[in-house]
Amino acid sequence: MITDIFCKIINGEIPAEVVYQDDHVWVIKDIAPQAPVHFLIIPVKHFTGLDDVAEHDEALLGKLFRVAHDMAKKQNLDKGYRLVVNEGEHGGKLVPHLHIHLLGGKNLK
Ligand code: AMP
């Protein structure tokens, strides 16, 4: 894993293409897109991974999905899209800050 780039982005230490932000959730464009639309849905609160999520975080996790769906609608992904969470080394997680990938804009099969 590499350093927590997403905390650095949220803290203004490094730039990103921000698509949406509020007090709890940021959405940025992935720097290496795997599809025509590739956004990252990121909680402002730092969770290294799902091990850190407690019962009182459930509403926030629900919000991540709602924001992801809103972003998909704004991008006119009417034919569908994919949400992905990579968890741990074997899951291919690179950035140690919980996030959801939103992928769409082509048939992902
Ligand atoms: P994951 O493997 O789930 O941890 O995915 C991390 C994602 O973050 C990858 O798709 C990277 O391309 C993306 N990424 C890494 N650095 C940046 C950055 N500075 N701005 C936007 N996306 C990034």
Backbone and ligand atoms as CSV (ligand in chain L), in Angstrom:
chain,resi,resn,atom,element,x,y,z
A,1,MET,N,N,0.837,-1.199,0.000
A,1,MET,CA,C,0.000,0.000,0.000
A,1,MET,C,C,0.875,1.253,0.000
A,2,ILE,N,N,0.322,2.330,-0.525
A,2,ILE,CA,C,1.035,3.590,-0.526
A,2,ILE,C,C,0.432,4.505,0.533
A,3,THR,N,N,0.931,5.734,0.642
A,3,THR,CA,C,0.415,6.631,1.678
A,3,THR,C,C,-1.023,7.030,1.379
A,4,ASP,N,N,-1.680,7.600,2.393
A,4,ASP,CA,C,-3.092,7.951,2.249
A,4,ASP,C,C,-3.238,9.255,1.459
A,5,ILE,N,N,-3.218,9.083,0.161
A,5,ILE,CA,C,-3.359,10.218,-0.750
A,5,ILE,C,C,-4.688,10.929,-0.548
A,6,PHE,N,N,-5.718,10.182,-0.192
A,6,PHE,CA,C,-7.049,10.793,-0.130
A,6,PHE,C,C,-7.160,11.760,1.049
A,7,CYS,N,N,-6.541,11.449,2.179
A,7,CYS,CA,C,-6.516,12.431,3.276
A,7,CYS,C,C,-5.742,13.671,2.834
A,8,LYS,N,N,-4.677,13.458,2.083
A,8,LYS,CA,C,-3.890,14.615,1.614
A,8,LYS,C,C,-4.709,15.481,0.655
A,9,ILE,N,N,-5.499,14.858,-0.185
A,9,ILE,CA,C,-6.366,15.619,-1.102
A,9,ILE,C,C,-7.404,16.404,-0.299
A,10,ILE,N,N,-8.056,15.738,0.644
A,10,ILE,CA,C,-9.102,16.392,1.446
A,10,ILE,C,C,-8.514,17.526,2.292
A,11,ASN,N,N,-7.279,17.364,2.724
A,11,ASN,CA,C,-6.617,18.415,3.516
A,11,ASN,C,C,-5.993,19.509,2.643
A,12,GLY,N,N,-6.140,19.392,1.338
A,12,GLY,CA,C,-5.630,20.426,0.433
A,12,GLY,C,C,-4.137,20.361,0.193
A,13,GLU,N,N,-3.520,19.239,0.570
A,13,GLU,CA,C,-2.062,19.127,0.399
A,13,GLU,C,C,-1.673,18.754,-1.027
A,14,ILE,N,N,-2.548,18.020,-1.715
A,14,ILE,CA,C,-2.289,17.725,-3.127
A,14,ILE,C,C,-3.591,17.931,-3.914
A,15,PRO,N,N,-3.460,18.295,-5.193
A,15,PRO,CA,C,-4.664,18.620,-5.973
A,15,PRO,C,C,-5.389,17.374,-6.485
A,16,ALA,N,N,-6.640,17.582,-6.828
A,16,ALA,CA,C,-7.428,16.513,-7.452
A,16,ALA,C,C,-8.551,17.170,-8.228
A,17,GLU,N,N,-9.111,16.423,-9.149
A,17,GLU,CA,C,-10.311,16.912,-9.855
A,17,GLU,C,C,-11.520,16.530,-9.024
A,18,VAL,N,N,-12.037,17.493,-8.297
A,18,VAL,CA,C,-13.146,17.230,-7.372
A,18,VAL,C,C,-14.466,17.405,-8.122
A,19,VAL,N,N,-15.281,16.373,-8.062
A,19,VAL,CA,C,-16.575,16.375,-8.754
A,19,VAL,C,C,-17.685,16.802,-7.806
A,20,TYR,N,N,-17.539,16.448,-6.551
A,20,TYR,CA,C,-18.565,16.750,-5.540
A,20,TYR,C,C,-17.875,16.771,-4.175
A,21,GLN,N,N,-18.353,17.646,-3.299
A,21,GLN,CA,C,-17.863,17.580,-1.924
A,21,GLN,C,C,-18.903,18.166,-0.979
A,22,ASP,N,N,-18.995,17.541,0.191
A,22,ASP,CA,C,-19.751,18.130,1.296
A,22,ASP,C,C,-18.964,17.834,2.570
A,23,ASP,N,N,-19.577,18.015,3.714
A,23,ASP,CA,C,-18.833,17.848,4.969
A,23,ASP,C,C,-18.386,16.402,5.212
A,24,HIS,N,N,-19.047,15.470,4.542
A,24,HIS,CA,C,-18.813,14.056,4.860
A,24,HIS,C,C,-18.243,13.232,3.715
A,25,VAL,N,N,-18.492,13.655,2.501
A,25,VAL,CA,C,-18.126,12.838,1.329
A,25,VAL,C,C,-17.495,13.710,0.253
A,26,TRP,N,N,-16.412,13.220,-0.333
A,26,TRP,CA,C,-15.834,13.845,-1.535
A,26,TRP,C,C,-15.898,12.840,-2.669
A,27,VAL,N,N,-16.059,13.375,-3.877
A,27,VAL,CA,C,-15.973,12.546,-5.074
A,27,VAL,C,C,-14.930,13.186,-5.981
A,28,ILE,N,N,-13.945,12.372,-6.384
A,28,ILE,CA,C,-12.900,12.877,-7.279
A,28,ILE,C,C,-12.804,11.977,-8.501
A,29,LYS,N,N,-12.202,12.513,-9.568
A,29,LYS,CA,C,-11.928,11.690,-10.739
A,29,LYS,C,C,-10.691,10.843,-10.479
A,30,ASP,N,N,-10.759,9.559,-10.829
A,30,ASP,CA,C,-9.586,8.701,-10.688
A,30,ASP,C,C,-8.493,9.182,-11.646
A,31,ILE,N,N,-7.277,9.206,-11.140
A,31,ILE,CA,C,-6.145,9.723,-11.920
A,31,ILE,C,C,-5.776,8.789,-13.081
A,32,ALA,N,N,-6.181,7.525,-12.975
A,32,ALA,CA,C,-5.877,6.537,-14.026
A,32,ALA,C,C,-7.173,5.798,-14.382
A,33,PRO,N,N,-8.069,6.475,-15.099
A,33,PRO,CA,C,-9.413,5.920,-15.293
A,33,PRO,C,C,-9.434,4.595,-16.044
A,34,GLN,N,N,-10.245,3.673,-15.542
A,34,GLN,CA,C,-10.418,2.351,-16.160
A,34,GLN,C,C,-11.688,2.283,-17.002
A,35,ALA,N,N,-12.398,3.395,-17.102
A,35,ALA,CA,C,-13.645,3.461,-17.872
A,35,ALA,C,C,-13.877,4.939,-18.194
A,36,PRO,N,N,-14.771,5.229,-19.150
A,36,PRO,CA,C,-15.027,6.639,-19.488
A,36,PRO,C,C,-15.409,7.475,-18.270
A,37,VAL,N,N,-16.181,6.913,-17.378
A,37,VAL,CA,C,-16.436,7.560,-16.082
A,37,VAL,C,C,-15.782,6.700,-15.006
A,38,HIS,N,N,-14.855,7.284,-14.263
A,38,HIS,CA,C,-14.222,6.559,-13.148
A,38,HIS,C,C,-14.023,7.565,-12.016
A,39,PHE,N,N,-14.970,7.542,-11.094
A,39,PHE,CA,C,-14.934,8.427,-9.939
A,39,PHE,C,C,-14.603,7.615,-8.693
A,40,LEU,N,N,-14.096,8.300,-7.685
A,40,LEU,CA,C,-13.842,7.678,-6.383
A,40,LEU,C,C,-14.698,8.388,-5.344
A,41,ILE,N,N,-15.508,7.627,-4.626
A,41,ILE,CA,C,-16.396,8.158,-3.595
A,41,ILE,C,C,-15.667,7.961,-2.267
A,42,ILE,N,N,-15.329,9.045,-1.603
A,42,ILE,CA,C,-14.400,8.984,-0.464
A,42,ILE,C,C,-15.023,9.633,0.773
A,43,PRO,N,N,-15.099,8.918,1.882
A,43,PRO,CA,C,-15.557,9.565,3.115
A,43,PRO,C,C,-14.472,10.501,3.651
A,44,VAL,N,N,-14.884,11.656,4.144
A,44,VAL,CA,C,-13.916,12.577,4.766
A,44,VAL,C,C,-13.310,11.912,6.002
A,45,LYS,N,N,-14.138,11.219,6.760
A,45,LYS,CA,C,-13.632,10.498,7.942
A,45,LYS,C,C,-12.683,9.401,7.474
A,46,HIS,N,N,-11.544,9.307,8.121
A,46,HIS,CA,C,-10.565,8.306,7.705
A,46,HIS,C,C,-10.927,6.926,8.238
A,47,PHE,N,N,-11.122,6.001,7.303
A,47,PHE,CA,C,-11.174,4.569,7.627
A,47,PHE,C,C,-10.089,3.936,6.769
A,48,THR,N,N,-9.174,3.243,7.395
A,48,THR,CA,C,-8.169,2.556,6.574
A,48,THR,C,C,-8.856,1.493,5.717
A,49,GLY,N,N,-9.819,0.837,6.305
A,49,GLY,CA,C,-10.576,-0.183,5.571
A,49,GLY,C,C,-11.821,-0.535,6.350
A,50,LEU,N,N,-12.491,-1.583,5.923
A,50,LEU,CA,C,-13.779,-1.941,6.533
A,50,LEU,C,C,-13.637,-2.418,7.979
A,51,ASP,N,N,-12.441,-2.838,8.387
A,51,ASP,CA,C,-12.204,-3.197,9.790
A,51,ASP,C,C,-12.472,-2.024,10.727
A,52,ASP,N,N,-12.301,-0.822,10.223
A,52,ASP,CA,C,-12.436,0.379,11.065
A,52,ASP,C,C,-13.874,0.867,11.188
A,53,VAL,N,N,-14.773,0.270,10.434
A,53,VAL,CA,C,-16.150,0.771,10.400
A,53,VAL,C,C,-16.934,0.232,11.593
A,54,ALA,N,N,-17.559,1.145,12.347
A,54,ALA,CA,C,-18.356,0.766,13.519
A,54,ALA,C,C,-19.842,0.962,13.197
A,55,GLU,N,N,-20.666,0.496,14.133
A,55,GLU,CA,C,-22.116,0.587,13.917
A,55,GLU,C,C,-22.542,2.033,13.689
A,56,HIS,N,N,-21.913,2.972,14.416
A,56,HIS,CA,C,-22.341,4.363,14.263
A,56,HIS,C,C,-21.903,4.982,12.925
A,57,ASP,N,N,-21.157,4.238,12.127
A,57,ASP,CA,C,-20.751,4.723,10.808
A,57,ASP,C,C,-21.692,4.246,9.692
A,58,GLU,N,N,-22.701,3.467,10.058
A,58,GLU,CA,C,-23.536,2.847,9.023
A,58,GLU,C,C,-24.235,3.884,8.152
A,59,ALA,N,N,-24.701,4.975,8.759
A,59,ALA,CA,C,-25.393,6.004,7.966
A,59,ALA,C,C,-24.430,6.629,6.962
A,60,LEU,N,N,-23.202,6.843,7.384
A,60,LEU,CA,C,-22.198,7.416,6.478
A,60,LEU,C,C,-21.932,6.474,5.310
A,61,LEU,N,N,-21.809,5.185,5.602
A,61,LEU,CA,C,-21.579,4.240,4.508
A,61,LEU,C,C,-22.765,4.213,3.548
A,62,GLY,N,N,-23.971,4.321,4.110
A,62,GLY,CA,C,-25.153,4.400,3.252
A,62,GLY,C,C,-25.103,5.631,2.373
A,63,LYS,N,N,-24.643,6.729,2.949
A,63,LYS,CA,C,-24.551,7.967,2.171
A,63,LYS,C,C,-23.574,7.816,1.004
A,64,LEU,N,N,-22.483,7.078,1.215
A,64,LEU,CA,C,-21.527,6.882,0.117
A,64,LEU,C,C,-22.228,6.270,-1.094
A,65,PHE,N,N,-23.110,5.300,-0.830
A,65,PHE,CA,C,-23.828,4.657,-1.933
A,65,PHE,C,C,-24.832,5.617,-2.567
A,66,ARG,N,N,-25.493,6.412,-1.748
A,66,ARG,CA,C,-26.466,7.362,-2.296
A,66,ARG,C,C,-25.756,8.403,-3.170
A,67,VAL,N,N,-24.619,8.909,-2.689
A,67,VAL,CA,C,-23.859,9.880,-3.485
A,67,VAL,C,C,-23.360,9.220,-4.776
A,68,ALA,N,N,-22.904,7.985,-4.677
A,68,ALA,CA,C,-22.437,7.281,-5.883
A,68,ALA,C,C,-23.563,7.200,-6.910
A,69,HIS,N,N,-24.745,6.858,-6.456
A,69,HIS,CA,C,-25.883,6.741,-7.384
A,69,HIS,C,C,-26.245,8.113,-7.970
A,70,ASP,N,N,-26.204,9.138,-7.144
A,70,ASP,CA,C,-26.464,10.506,-7.649
A,70,ASP,C,C,-25.450,10.885,-8.730
A,71,MET,N,N,-24.183,10.561,-8.491
A,71,MET,CA,C,-23.133,10.876,-9.477
A,71,MET,C,C,-23.397,10.116,-10.785
A,72,ALA,N,N,-23.803,8.860,-10.659
A,72,ALA,CA,C,-24.102,8.054,-11.853
A,72,ALA,C,C,-25.251,8.685,-12.635
A,73,LYS,N,N,-26.252,9.145,-11.921
A,73,LYS,CA,C,-27.387,9.785,-12.614
A,73,LYS,C,C,-26.940,11.072,-13.300
A,74,LYS,N,N,-26.108,11.857,-12.611
A,74,LYS,CA,C,-25.628,13.123,-13.202
A,74,LYS,C,C,-24.765,12.873,-14.442
A,75,GLN,N,N,-24.112,11.722,-14.469
A,75,GLN,CA,C,-23.285,11.364,-15.630
A,75,GLN,C,C,-24.096,10.627,-16.701
A,76,ASN,N,N,-25.402,10.535,-16.477
A,76,ASN,CA,C,-26.311,9.872,-17.438
A,76,ASN,C,C,-25.931,8.409,-17.681
A,77,LEU,N,N,-25.560,7.729,-16.635
A,77,LEU,CA,C,-25.204,6.309,-16.769
A,77,LEU,C,C,-26.476,5.466,-16.691
A,78,ASP,N,N,-27.411,5.800,-17.571
A,78,ASP,CA,C,-28.750,5.194,-17.507
A,78,ASP,C,C,-28.729,3.695,-17.768
A,79,LYS,N,N,-27.725,3.231,-18.507
A,79,LYS,CA,C,-27.678,1.793,-18.836
A,79,LYS,C,C,-26.986,0.981,-17.752
A,80,GLY,N,N,-26.496,1.660,-16.718
A,80,GLY,CA,C,-25.890,0.936,-15.606
A,80,GLY,C,C,-24.460,1.357,-15.350
A,81,TYR,N,N,-23.964,0.864,-14.266
A,81,TYR,CA,C,-22.605,1.220,-13.850
A,81,TYR,C,C,-22.143,0.183,-12.837
A,82,ARG,N,N,-20.889,0.307,-12.417
A,82,ARG,CA,C,-20.329,-0.647,-11.445
A,82,ARG,C,C,-19.752,0.110,-10.263
A,83,LEU,N,N,-20.026,-0.403,-9.058
A,83,LEU,CA,C,-19.385,0.103,-7.840
A,83,LEU,C,C,-18.461,-0.979,-7.313
A,84,VAL,N,N,-17.245,-0.583,-6.936
A,84,VAL,CA,C,-16.236,-1.556,-6.491
A,84,VAL,C,C,-15.560,-1.038,-5.229
A,85,VAL,N,N,-15.383,-1.933,-4.261
A,85,VAL,CA,C,-14.540,-1.645,-3.098
A,85,VAL,C,C,-13.430,-2.687,-3.074
A,86,ASN,N,N,-12.196,-2.251,-3.177
A,86,ASN,CA,C,-11.048,-3.149,-3.038
A,86,ASN,C,C,-10.638,-3.146,-1.572
A,87,GLU,N,N,-10.527,-4.327,-1.000
A,87,GLU,CA,C,-10.223,-4.409,0.429
A,87,GLU,C,C,-8.994,-5.294,0.645
A,88,GLY,N,N,-7.985,-4.749,1.270
A,88,GLY,CA,C,-6.804,-5.539,1.618
A,88,GLY,C,C,-5.914,-5.853,0.432
A,89,GLU,N,N,-4.809,-6.498,0.751
A,89,GLU,CA,C,-3.780,-6.764,-0.263
A,89,GLU,C,C,-4.315,-7.612,-1.416
A,90,HIS,N,N,-5.007,-8.705,-1.077
A,90,HIS,CA,C,-5.503,-9.582,-2.135
A,90,HIS,C,C,-6.670,-8.962,-2.885
A,91,GLY,N,N,-7.299,-7.954,-2.270
A,91,GLY,CA,C,-8.370,-7.243,-2.964
A,91,GLY,C,C,-7.840,-6.183,-3.913
A,92,GLY,N,N,-6.541,-5.974,-3.883
A,92,GLY,CA,C,-5.946,-5.001,-4.793
A,92,GLY,C,C,-6.022,-3.579,-4.299
A,93,LYS,N,N,-6.211,-3.428,-2.997
A,93,LYS,CA,C,-6.302,-2.063,-2.457
A,93,LYS,C,C,-4.927,-1.406,-2.439
A,94,LEU,N,N,-4.879,-0.193,-2.980
A,94,LEU,CA,C,-3.615,0.549,-3.022
A,94,LEU,C,C,-3.599,1.711,-2.041
A,95,VAL,N,N,-4.709,2.420,-1.957
A,95,VAL,CA,C,-4.768,3.606,-1.094
A,95,VAL,C,C,-5.464,3.230,0.216
A,96,PRO,N,N,-4.779,3.397,1.358
A,96,PRO,CA,C,-5.328,2.943,2.645
A,96,PRO,C,C,-6.351,3.917,3.233
A,97,HIS,N,N,-7.403,4.163,2.473
A,97,HIS,CA,C,-8.502,5.036,2.918
A,97,HIS,C,C,-9.736,4.513,2.177
A,98,LEU,N,N,-10.699,4.035,2.942
A,98,LEU,CA,C,-11.892,3.423,2.344
A,98,LEU,C,C,-12.458,4.296,1.223
A,99,HIS,N,N,-12.808,3.675,0.105
A,99,HIS,CA,C,-13.396,4.411,-1.017
A,99,HIS,C,C,-14.138,3.439,-1.909
A,100,ILE,N,N,-15.083,3.996,-2.650
A,100,ILE,CA,C,-15.844,3.210,-3.627
A,100,ILE,C,C,-15.493,3.721,-5.017
A,101,HIS,N,N,-15.162,2.804,-5.907
A,101,HIS,CA,C,-14.973,3.162,-7.313
A,101,HIS,C,C,-16.328,3.175,-8.007
A,102,LEU,N,N,-16.606,4.213,-8.768
A,102,LEU,CA,C,-17.775,4.268,-9.653
A,102,LEU,C,C,-17.255,4.214,-11.082
A,103,LEU,N,N,-17.635,3.159,-11.790
A,103,LEU,CA,C,-17.166,2.949,-13.160
A,103,LEU,C,C,-18.354,2.854,-14.101
A,104,GLY,N,N,-18.265,3.528,-15.228
A,104,GLY,CA,C,-19.355,3.442,-16.195
A,104,GLY,C,C,-19.022,4.172,-17.467
A,105,GLY,N,N,-20.032,4.228,-18.338
A,105,GLY,CA,C,-19.859,4.919,-19.612
A,105,GLY,C,C,-19.538,3.978,-20.756
A,106,LYS,N,N,-19.441,2.690,-20.464
A,106,LYS,CA,C,-19.309,1.665,-21.504
A,106,LYS,C,C,-19.852,0.361,-20.917
A,107,ASN,N,N,-20.020,-0.637,-21.778
A,107,ASN,CA,C,-20.498,-1.926,-21.277
A,107,ASN,C,C,-19.322,-2.645,-20.605
A,108,LEU,N,N,-19.393,-2.787,-19.300
A,108,LEU,CA,C,-18.274,-3.374,-18.541
A,108,LEU,C,C,-18.337,-4.906,-18.548
A,109,LYS,N,N,-19.419,-5.480,-19.049
A,109,LYS,CA,C,-19.642,-6.947,-19.159
A,109,LYS,C,C,-19.605,-7.606,-17.799
L,1,AMP,P1,P,-7.586,1.020,-4.834
L,1,AMP,O1,O,-6.807,-0.024,-5.559
L,1,AMP,O2,O,-9.019,0.628,-4.632
L,1,AMP,O3,O,-6.906,1.472,-3.563
L,1,AMP,O4,O,-7.653,2.248,-5.832
L,1,AMP,C1,C,-6.997,3.451,-5.642
L,1,AMP,C2,C,-7.313,4.304,-6.844
L,1,AMP,O5,O,-6.848,5.618,-6.579
L,1,AMP,C3,C,-6.662,3.839,-8.147
L,1,AMP,O6,O,-7.673,3.600,-9.123
L,1,AMP,C4,C,-5.754,5.011,-8.531
L,1,AMP,O7,O,-5.704,5.235,-9.926
L,1,AMP,C5,C,-6.393,6.161,-7.794
L,1,AMP,N1,N,-5.505,7.254,-7.454
L,1,AMP,C6,C,-4.259,7.191,-6.934
L,1,AMP,N2,N,-3.760,8.411,-6.718
L,1,AMP,C7,C,-4.715,9.281,-7.109
L,1,AMP,C8,C,-4.795,10.710,-7.137
L,1,AMP,N3,N,-3.785,11.483,-6.717
L,1,AMP,N4,N,-5.933,11.273,-7.617
L,1,AMP,C9,C,-6.945,10.495,-8.032
L,1,AMP,N5,N,-6.938,9.149,-8.022
L,1,AMP,C10,C,-5.828,8.552,-7.574
